[in-house]
Amino acid sequence: MSRAEAYSWLANELGILLKRCHIGFFDMDQCLETERLAGELFEDLTKDLADAPFDHRPATLCQTTRNTSCHAF
């Protein structure tokens, strides 16, 4: 999903206005909920990839952590 789609999804999941959906505006509970939601989404997406036909899987699939970024190619 695009960045805009991700923020829209997160705002909906958190039950907040899109214009207030920014990590800098979040309290600790919202940060922890964001982490939980993102983890669930990541698990769902990787499960979907694992179930995809072999020729539709990316060549590399990696898991992200707090201090690293990841790109599947």
C-alpha positions as CSV (number, residue, x, y, z in Angstrom):
1,M,0.0,0.0,0.0
2,S,1.1,3.5,-0.5
3,R,2.0,5.8,2.3
4,A,-1.3,7.7,2.0
5,E,-3.2,4.3,2.0
6,A,-1.2,3.2,5.1
7,Y,-2.0,6.4,7.0
8,S,-5.7,6.1,6.0
9,W,-5.7,2.4,7.1
10,L,-4.0,3.3,10.5
11,A,-6.4,6.2,11.2
12,N,-9.3,3.9,10.6
13,E,-7.9,1.2,12.8
14,L,-7.2,3.7,15.6
15,G,-10.5,5.4,15.2
16,I,-8.9,8.8,14.7
17,L,-9.1,11.5,12.1
18,L,-6.7,11.2,9.2
19,K,-5.3,14.7,9.9
20,R,-4.4,13.5,13.5
21,C,-2.7,10.3,12.3
22,H,1.0,11.0,12.7
23,I,3.3,9.3,15.2
24,G,4.4,12.6,16.5
25,F,0.8,13.3,17.7
26,F,0.4,9.8,19.4
27,D,0.4,9.1,23.1
28,M,2.1,5.9,24.4
29,D,-1.0,3.8,24.1
30,Q,-1.5,4.8,20.5
31,C,2.1,4.0,19.7
32,L,1.8,0.6,21.3
33,E,-1.5,0.0,19.4
34,T,0.2,1.1,16.2
35,E,3.0,-1.4,16.8
36,R,0.5,-4.2,17.4
37,L,-1.6,-3.4,14.4
38,A,1.4,-3.1,12.1
39,G,2.7,-6.5,13.4
40,E,-0.6,-8.2,12.7
41,L,-0.7,-6.6,9.2
42,F,2.8,-7.8,8.5
43,E,2.0,-11.3,9.6
44,D,-1.1,-11.4,7.4
45,L,0.8,-10.1,4.4
46,T,3.6,-12.5,4.8
47,K,1.2,-15.4,5.2
48,D,-0.5,-14.3,2.0
49,L,2.9,-14.3,0.2
50,A,3.8,-17.7,1.6
51,D,0.5,-19.1,0.1
52,A,1.0,-17.4,-3.3
53,P,2.2,-19.4,-6.2
54,F,6.0,-19.6,-6.3
55,D,6.3,-17.5,-9.5
56,H,4.3,-14.6,-7.8
57,R,6.5,-14.3,-4.7
58,P,9.2,-11.6,-4.4
59,A,12.8,-12.8,-4.6
60,T,13.5,-11.6,-1.1
61,L,11.3,-11.3,1.9
62,C,12.6,-9.7,5.0
63,Q,11.2,-8.8,8.4
64,T,11.6,-5.2,9.7
65,T,12.6,-4.1,13.1
66,R,12.4,-0.8,14.8
67,N,15.7,0.5,13.6
68,T,16.0,-1.0,10.1
69,S,14.2,-0.5,6.9
70,C,13.4,-3.3,4.5
71,H,12.5,-3.6,0.9
72,A,11.4,-6.8,-0.9
73,F,12.7,-7.1,-4.4
